[in-house]
Amino acid sequence: MTRRIGLLTSGGDCQSLNATMRGFAKALYRDDPKATIYGFKNGYWGLMYNEYFEMKPSDFSGLLARGGTILGTSRQSFKTISEPDSYGNDKVELMKGTMKRLNLDALVMLGGNGSIKTANLLAENGANVIALPKTIDNDIYGTDMTFGFHSALEVATHAIDCVHTTAASHSRVFIVEIMGHKVGWLALYAGMAGGADVILLPEIPYSLDAVCKSIERRRAEDNTFAIIAVAEGAKSIEEDKMSKKDYKKMVEKRQDPSVAYGLARAIEKEISAEVRVTVPGHMQRGGSPSPYDRVIASRAGAAGAQAVIDGDFGKLIAFRGGKIVRIPLDDTAGKLKEVSIDDPMIVEARAMGISFGDR
């Protein structure tokens, strides 16, 4: 039987989406040369509103080193997925209707946490769905690694590397703000790889006093500069004690563009230091995928195709101990893989004298 498969990329962009789709297509076509793949434009939006095109094998050529996604992507908030659209239509029924009209055997979705929750919702409503773990945050529960993380890590680390020389030349404190609203894997890895002196993560609330003391300790050791890697979702101890509602109001009233700028002002008030801020921002999502990401993206794509061939739906393709496994979507949907305060990397970083601003 010739298979009919839907393919979409959802949520934030990253460098290895195209490489993953290539891996999927090559493996699927090898087993089923006459398979039909429909590419949905701009994520779940395309699935809802019949925005798709029939893809050819040639569409997947030349994608291994190409960043972004040839299908386009968009964010569909899971919080509003159960609400009617602007025309009063049920969004889940719209997606199921498109799949039924195209007589799809399966939908393969490349996405992060929110997108996986929507995939799980579709699976609970009877759709055949396979999810592939995409995010620069590496925060999907149940998988050791996500494609996109390593490429973003290279960009973030390069940003820290670049400020080292100017920080040393001018005896300045440099704050490099790394992406990561809820989890700090990217800031943790980039901070260690780039030789940051202080790493601030959403999972470990920081004290301004502790951060300033870390800078002053370096000065006492005759180090005239300091590098701080801060995740964009890092919170002070005082902010962490706030209710979600009060914290949201506080963020809305902030005059600073982001957490790094507020931290810079606070440090300059506390100690005599010239502080500069660098925000690589969406550069962390752009460019070509790293060689490592190309490998795991290809593996994830091929494994996703095998799950389709096996008819093993409702699963997330996950990496565990270097091997690929399939885990039920409802085992991972809605859960975050956070950095633990006693994670081995945290312990080892502390042993090297890196501060996390909490002591």
C-alpha positions in Angstrom: 0.0 0.0 0.0 1.4 3.4 -1.0 1.5 5.7 2.1 0.2 9.3 2.2 2.0 11.3 4.9 1.6 14.9 6.1 4.7 16.8 7.2 4.9 20.0 9.2 7.3 22.1 11.2 5.8 24.0 14.2 7.0 26.5 16.8 10.3 28.4 16.9 12.7 28.1 14.0 16.0 26.2 14.3 18.9 25.2 12.1 18.2 21.5 11.5 14.5 21.3 10.6 15.4 20.8 6.9 18.0 18.2 7.6 15.4 16.2 9.7 12.8 16.3 6.9 15.5 15.2 4.4 16.3 12.2 6.7 12.6 11.3 7.0 12.0 11.5 3.2 15.0 9.5 2.2 14.1 6.7 4.6 10.4 6.7 3.7 11.1 6.7 -0.1 13.6 3.9 0.2 10.9 1.7 1.8 8.0 3.1 -0.3 9.2 4.8 -3.5 5.7 5.8 -4.5 4.8 7.4 -1.1 3.1 10.8 -1.2 4.3 13.5 1.2 2.2 16.6 1.7 4.0 19.6 3.2 1.9 21.9 5.3 2.8 25.5 5.3 3.5 27.4 8.5 2.9 24.7 11.0 -0.5 23.7 12.4 -2.0 26.8 10.6 -1.4 25.1 7.2 -3.0 21.9 8.6 -6.1 23.8 9.8 -6.6 25.9 6.6 -5.6 23.5 3.8 -2.3 25.3 3.0 -0.2 22.5 1.6 1.6 21.2 -1.4 2.5 17.8 -2.7 6.2 17.3 -2.2 8.6 15.6 -4.6 11.8 13.7 -3.8 13.7 16.6 -5.4 12.2 19.0 -2.8 14.4 17.2 -0.2 17.6 17.5 -2.1 20.3 20.0 -0.8 18.7 20.4 2.6 21.3 18.8 4.9 23.3 22.1 5.5 20.4 24.5 4.9 19.0 26.3 8.0 15.4 27.2 8.6 12.5 25.3 7.2 11.3 25.1 3.6 7.8 24.6 4.9 7.7 27.7 7.1 6.6 27.7 10.7 4.4 29.4 13.2 3.5 29.3 16.8 0.0 27.9 17.7 -0.5 28.5 21.4 -1.7 25.3 23.1 -3.7 27.5 25.5 -6.0 28.6 22.7 -6.1 25.4 20.7 -9.4 24.4 22.2 -10.9 27.8 21.5 -12.8 28.4 18.2 -10.9 30.3 15.5 -12.0 33.7 14.3 -14.7 32.1 12.1 -16.1 30.0 15.0 -14.5 26.7 13.8 -13.1 24.0 16.1 -9.4 24.0 15.4 -8.9 20.3 16.2 -11.8 19.4 13.9 -10.3 21.6 11.2 -7.0 19.7 11.4 -8.7 16.3 11.5 -10.8 17.3 8.6 -7.8 18.2 6.5 -6.2 14.8 7.3 -9.3 13.0 6.4 -9.8 14.8 3.0 -6.2 14.0 2.1 -6.6 10.4 3.3 -3.4 10.7 5.3 -2.0 7.6 6.9 0.0 9.7 9.4 1.1 13.2 10.3 4.8 13.8 11.2 5.4 16.9 13.2 8.7 18.5 14.0 8.3 20.7 17.1 9.0 21.5 20.7 7.0 21.4 23.9 3.9 23.3 22.9 3.7 21.6 19.5 4.1 18.2 21.1 1.1 19.0 23.4 -1.0 19.7 20.3 0.3 16.6 18.6 -0.8 14.6 21.7 -4.2 16.2 21.5 -4.6 15.1 17.9 -3.5 11.6 18.9 -6.1 11.5 21.7 -8.7 12.5 19.1 -7.8 9.5 16.9 -5.2 10.9 14.5 -2.0 8.9 13.6 0.8 11.2 14.7 4.6 11.0 15.1 6.5 13.8 16.8 10.2 14.6 16.2 12.0 16.6 19.0 13.0 20.0 17.8 14.1 22.9 20.0 17.2 25.0 20.7 16.3 24.8 24.4 16.9 21.0 24.8 14.0 21.0 27.3 11.7 18.2 25.9 11.0 15.7 28.7 12.1 12.1 27.9 14.9 12.8 25.4 18.6 13.5 26.2 19.0 15.7 23.1 16.9 17.7 20.7 18.0 18.7 17.2 18.7 22.4 17.0 20.3 22.6 20.4 23.8 22.0 19.4 23.7 24.5 16.5 22.4 27.2 18.8 25.0 26.3 21.4 27.8 27.0 18.8 26.4 30.5 18.1 25.9 31.3 21.8 29.4 30.0 22.7 30.9 32.0 19.8 29.2 35.2 21.2 30.9 34.6 24.6 34.2 33.9 22.9 34.0 37.1 21.0 33.4 39.3 24.1 36.3 37.8 26.1 39.0 39.8 24.3 37.2 43.1 24.5 36.2 42.5 28.1 39.9 41.8 29.0 41.1 44.8 27.0 38.8 47.3 28.8 38.6 45.5 32.2 34.8 45.3 31.8 32.1 43.0 33.0 30.2 41.6 30.0 26.8 40.0 30.3 25.8 37.7 27.4 22.1 37.0 27.3 21.3 33.5 26.0 17.9 32.2 24.9 15.9 30.2 27.4 12.7 31.5 29.0 11.9 28.5 31.2 15.0 26.3 31.2 18.7 27.0 31.2 20.4 24.2 29.3 21.6 26.5 26.5 23.0 29.1 28.9 24.6 26.3 31.1 26.4 24.6 28.1 27.4 27.9 26.5 28.5 29.4 29.7 30.8 26.4 30.4 32.0 26.2 26.8 32.7 29.9 26.7 34.4 30.1 30.1 31.8 32.3 31.8 32.6 33.2 35.4 28.9 33.5 36.4 26.0 31.5 34.8 22.4 32.5 35.7 19.6 30.1 35.0 15.8 30.2 35.4 16.0 27.1 37.6 18.4 28.7 40.1 17.2 32.1 41.5 20.2 34.4 41.9 21.2 37.0 44.5 22.6 40.3 43.2 24.9 40.3 46.2 26.3 36.9 45.3 26.8 37.9 41.7 28.7 41.1 42.7 30.8 39.1 45.2 31.8 36.7 42.4 33.0 39.7 40.4 34.9 41.1 43.3 36.6 37.7 44.0 37.9 37.7 40.5 39.3 41.2 41.0 41.0 40.0 44.2 42.6 37.3 42.2 44.0 39.9 39.8 41.4 39.2 37.1 40.2 42.6 35.8 37.2 41.4 33.8 34.3 39.0 34.2 31.9 37.2 31.9 28.3 36.5 32.9 26.1 34.2 30.8 22.5 34.8 31.7 19.4 32.9 30.4 16.7 35.3 29.3 14.3 33.8 31.8 16.7 34.1 34.8 15.1 35.4 38.0 16.4 36.9 41.2 15.5 35.3 44.5 13.0 38.1 45.1 11.3 37.7 41.7 11.2 33.9 42.2 9.1 34.4 45.3 6.4 36.3 43.4 3.2 34.8 42.2 3.0 34.2 38.5 0.5 37.0 38.2 2.6 39.5 40.1 5.8 38.5 38.2 4.0 38.9 34.9 2.9 42.4 35.9 6.4 43.3 37.0 7.9 42.1 33.6 5.3 44.2 31.7 6.3 47.3 33.6 10.1 46.8 33.1 11.8 49.6 31.3 14.8 47.5 30.4 14.7 45.6 27.1 15.5 42.3 28.8 16.8 40.8 32.0 20.5 41.4 31.0 20.1 45.2 30.9 18.4 45.3 34.3 21.1 43.1 35.8 23.8 45.4 34.2 22.3 48.5 35.8 21.9 46.7 39.2 25.6 45.6 39.2 26.8 49.1 38.3 24.9 50.5 41.2 26.3 48.0 43.7 30.0 48.0 42.7 32.4 50.1 40.7 32.2 48.3 37.4 31.8 49.1 33.8 29.2 46.7 32.5 28.3 45.9 28.8 25.5 43.7 27.4 25.6 41.5 24.4 22.4 39.8 23.1 22.9 37.4 20.2 19.2 36.9 20.1 17.7 35.2 17.0 21.2 34.5 15.6 21.0 31.5 17.9 18.3 30.1 15.7 19.9 30.9 12.4 22.5 29.8 10.0 23.6 26.3 9.0 23.2 23.3 11.4 26.3 22.1 13.1 27.7 18.7 12.0 26.5 17.1 15.2 23.0 18.4 14.6 23.0 17.2 11.0 23.7 13.7 12.3 21.1 13.6 15.0 18.5 15.3 12.7 19.1 12.7 10.0 18.8 9.9 12.6 15.6 11.4 14.0 14.1 11.8 10.5 15.0 8.2 9.6 13.6 6.9 12.9 10.4 8.8 12.3 10.0 7.2 8.9 10.6 3.8 10.5 7.8 4.5 13.1 5.5 5.3 10.2 6.5 2.1 8.4 5.8 0.1 11.6 2.5 1.8 12.2 3.7 2.8 15.7 1.8 6.1 16.2 1.2 8.4 19.1 5.0 8.4 19.8 7.9 10.9 20.2 11.2 9.9 18.7 13.7 10.3 21.6 17.4 10.0 22.2 18.5 8.0 25.3 22.0 7.0 26.0 23.0 7.5 22.4 20.2 5.3 21.1 16.8 6.2 19.6 13.6 5.1 21.4 9.9 5.8 21.0 8.0 7.1 23.9 4.2 7.7 24.2 3.3 11.3 23.5 1.3 11.5 26.7 4.4 10.6 28.7 6.2 13.8 27.5 3.5 16.3 26.5 3.2 19.2 29.0 6.5 18.3 30.8 9.7 20.2 30.8 13.2 18.8 31.2 14.7 21.3 33.7 18.2 21.8 34.9 18.4 20.3 38.4 20.4 22.2 41.1 22.4 18.9 41.7 22.9 18.1 38.0 26.4 16.8 37.5 27.2 19.7 35.2 26.2 22.2 38.0 28.3 20.3 40.5 31.4 20.2 38.2 31.0 23.8 37.3 30.9 24.9 40.9 34.1 22.8 41.5 35.8 25.0 38.9 34.7 28.1 40.6 31.8 29.1 38.4 29.1 30.9 40.3 25.4 30.4 39.8 24.5 33.5 41.8 22.9 31.6 44.6 25.8 31.5 47.1 
